[in-house]
Amino acid sequence: MLILASASPRRRELLTQAGLTFEVQAADLDETPLPDEAAAAYVQRLAVEKAQAVHKLNAHRDTPEDPLIVLAADTTVVVIAETDRILGKPAHAAEAEEMLTLLSGRTHAVMTGVAAVTSQRVCSDVEITQVTFNLIKPDEIAAYVATGHPLDKAGAYGIQGYAARWIPRIEGDYYNVVGLPIARVVALLAEAIAPGVK
Ligand SMILES: Cc1cn([C@H]2C[C@H](O)[C@@H](COP(=O)(O)OP(=O)(O)OP(=O)(O)O)O2)c(=O)[nH]c1=O
């Protein structure tokens, strides 16, 4: 039995699109980075913690005939400078405007940590996609933030929506930017169920 430990409608859609059958049960965790935690380590740790929390709550449903496997992910936008700047979901409109101003006219990394947890093992990984933004005018940023769409998204934008008009290229997995690197997830699930079998 597969459980997706996520409240994200995008993750649900992508997993369905890839042909998997699953239940959904969101994990509720403190998402504060540890002091000096690198971005890749942070998203991987959160994905593992989400999957482990939901696995624990459902451990009684794990049987040899139908082993329980819990999948979780965490996506963050990272502006690489002297120190990584981690952009999670904006807390309010002013923070969304600040994030989009920072992303305007530069390339950033979108990192998604993914984890698959069974009673036997914890498998996890990080997928990274580089996303390039054109320069965005301040009035365009204000209008986009006013739509409300940036507020539930890491880095204050959704590549799958209106913001696509500012993104001339990406390098890497598109689905990773939307929140779930499908090909990586399918490989991770296979590894969690039967390690070493390709
Ligand atoms: C950069 C980007 C992020 N996002 C979304 C994906 C994630 O839903 C969200 C990042 O927040 P997350 O904390 O990774 O996920 P979540 O809180 O929505 O769901 P859960 O923790 O329960 O799994 O931002 C987009 O939809 N499009 C984008 O282009």
Ligand as a Chemical Component Dictionary entry (heavy atoms), coordinates in Angstrom:
data_LIG
# 
_chem_comp.id                   LIG 
_chem_comp.type                 NON-POLYMER 
_chem_comp.pdbx_formal_charge   0 
_chem_comp.three_letter_code    LIG 
# 
loop_
_chem_comp_atom.comp_id 
_chem_comp_atom.atom_id 
_chem_comp_atom.alt_atom_id 
_chem_comp_atom.type_symbol 
_chem_comp_atom.charge 
_chem_comp_atom.model_Cartn_x 
_chem_comp_atom.model_Cartn_y 
_chem_comp_atom.model_Cartn_z 
_chem_comp_atom.pdbx_ordinal 
LIG C1  C1  C 0 8.732 26.566 -7.517 1  
LIG C2  C2  C 0 7.343 25.982 -7.525 2  
LIG C3  C3  C 0 6.781 25.441 -6.373 3  
LIG N1  N1  N 0 5.522 24.906 -6.382 4  
LIG C4  C4  C 0 4.902 24.324 -5.166 5  
LIG C5  C5  C 0 5.160 22.837 -4.984 6  
LIG C6  C6  C 0 4.838 22.618 -3.522 7  
LIG O1  O1  O 0 3.457 22.333 -3.392 8  
LIG C7  C7  C 0 5.145 23.975 -2.871 9  
LIG C8  C8  C 0 6.349 23.862 -1.969 10 
LIG O2  O2  O 0 5.946 23.562 -0.673 11 
LIG P1  P1  P 0 6.296 22.217 0.113  12 
LIG O3  O3  O 0 6.519 22.582 1.543  13 
LIG O4  O4  O 0 7.347 21.425 -0.597 14 
LIG O5  O5  O 0 4.952 21.347 -0.030 15 
LIG P2  P2  P 0 3.479 21.608 0.512  16 
LIG O6  O6  O 0 3.521 22.277 1.860  17 
LIG O7  O7  O 0 2.684 22.290 -0.575 18 
LIG O8  O8  O 0 2.918 20.130 0.665  19 
LIG P3  P3  P 0 3.427 18.952 1.644  20 
LIG O9  O9  O 0 4.549 19.471 2.524  21 
LIG O10 O10 O 0 2.240 18.528 2.450  22 
LIG O11 O11 O 0 3.889 17.886 0.681  23 
LIG O12 O12 O 0 5.413 24.880 -3.950 24 
LIG C9  C9  C 0 4.770 24.912 -7.572 25 
LIG O13 O13 O 0 3.630 24.441 -7.597 26 
LIG N2  N2  N 0 5.325 25.428 -8.728 27 
LIG C10 C10 C 0 6.576 25.976 -8.754 28 
LIG O14 O14 O 0 7.020 26.421 -9.843 29 
# 
loop_
_chem_comp_bond.comp_id 
_chem_comp_bond.atom_id_1 
_chem_comp_bond.atom_id_2 
_chem_comp_bond.value_order 
_chem_comp_bond.pdbx_ordinal 
LIG C1  C2  SING 1  
LIG C2  C3  DOUB 2  
LIG C2  C10 SING 3  
LIG C3  N1  SING 4  
LIG N1  C4  SING 5  
LIG N1  C9  SING 6  
LIG C4  C5  SING 7  
LIG C4  O12 SING 8  
LIG C5  C6  SING 9  
LIG C6  O1  SING 10 
LIG C6  C7  SING 11 
LIG C7  C8  SING 12 
LIG C7  O12 SING 13 
LIG C8  O2  SING 14 
LIG O2  P1  SING 15 
LIG P1  O3  DOUB 16 
LIG P1  O4  SING 17 
LIG P1  O5  SING 18 
LIG O5  P2  SING 19 
LIG P2  O6  DOUB 20 
LIG P2  O7  SING 21 
LIG P2  O8  SING 22 
LIG O8  P3  SING 23 
LIG P3  O9  DOUB 24 
LIG P3  O10 SING 25 
LIG P3  O11 SING 26 
LIG C9  O13 DOUB 27 
LIG C9  N2  SING 28 
LIG N2  C10 SING 29 
LIG C10 O14 DOUB 30 
# 
